[in-house]
């Protein structure tokens, strides 16, 4: 007898992406129909993203009002609205394994995206947009960066980008840095390594594409916070994109290639007892969850998974070890803090909020809902408007306290929220990454 809902914590099965049957389109459609029928009968996830309203409209607007009446060609309309946030699996779905219905909505979406990619149905523009290391070649070349940034901010060029690359002309886009983080990062002071019961006493920094190429200040702030807490650090000797943008496209072969490069370098630090820190939640999640699910038998992947930390997860664990300094010099007033989806999926709790609450004379308004940005979804011509609609309640919730600062561990989400607040006439606040807020609170220049 089947049970209504799942009474146990969800467990994740490995992604069987190297099995030829994974790419069998007939079997995919059979699984999509099975999953969609369960979702249609439940509808608990209707408010999470546009995949579910799209599915339910397809069901409700066909003569049978059942999934069997939906044209299978329309199944991809549901898939295209999924941006792999994983929240339906982690926070909403009552039928995830170990429930007998074994429902994993994100993984069946990923399977559909992988088949679409393999069939050559993903355009050149989408593939280029997901190639962050290619874009990053512009960063660090001062004159080139200044020209590219200036041109990209003109109305004419944004119209061209919309027509050629499918980038919505109204979407916020990051600028390139004049100096890459990895080139300008300060060397660590030679502190003694102080291991705690919960934490290694030395850190290896995985820079991430965004910090390295677009906002290196976030990385510099992380280093300053580590220095203040007398934690020695190194930068990973070599890295490339974590693979998340390619995963969102279903380009699993490219994810595997990135994995081969990154794991070969990261595992050395894992073996040497470093905590590996990444300041972008999506990148951290790739090494904590997505790559291990793709390569469940790879021992090196497992070692990196165990060594990978979110920065505030690490800092709060240091506090529990009695090794975190709380000598904050500057109160920050009112902060509206957004927890990004890829931070929630890590199952680490509200560690950034916990850290910010340590700062005296500082109040935190925490918003735990999807901003709608979701990587490339928030900038594409076909989905930017929907991303703004999804995120509008977040912008309103962030503005309720008229904060001095708005902040999110995902800086892309932060900029997206800032844009929504501006467009909706909400009170102007200063956008600052939580690591920047930590550095400011410590009184570090």
Buried (B, 14 or more C-beta within 10 A) or exposed (E): EEEEEBEEEBEBEEBEBEEEEBBBEEEBBEBBBBBBBBBBEBEBBBEBBBBBBBBBBBBEEBEEEBBEEBEEEEBBBBBBBBBBBBBBBBBBBBBBBEBEBEBBBBBBBBBBBBBBBBEEEBEEBBBEBBBBBEBBEBBBBEEBBEEBBEEBEEEEBBEBBBEEBBBBBBBBBBBBBBBBBBEBBEEBEEBEEBEBEEBBBBBBBBBBBBBBBBBBBBBBBBBBBBBBBBBBBBBBEEBBBBBBBBBBBBBBEBBBBBBEBBBEBBBBBBEEEBBBBBBBBBBBBBBBBBBBBBBBEBEBBBBBBEBBBBBBBBBBBBBEBEBBEEEBEBEBEBBBBBBBBBBBBBEBBBBBBBBBBBBEEBBBBBBBBBBBBBBBBBBBBEBBEBBBEBBBBBBBBBBEBEBBBBBBBBBBBBBBBBBBBEEEEBEEBBBBBBBBBBBBBBEBE
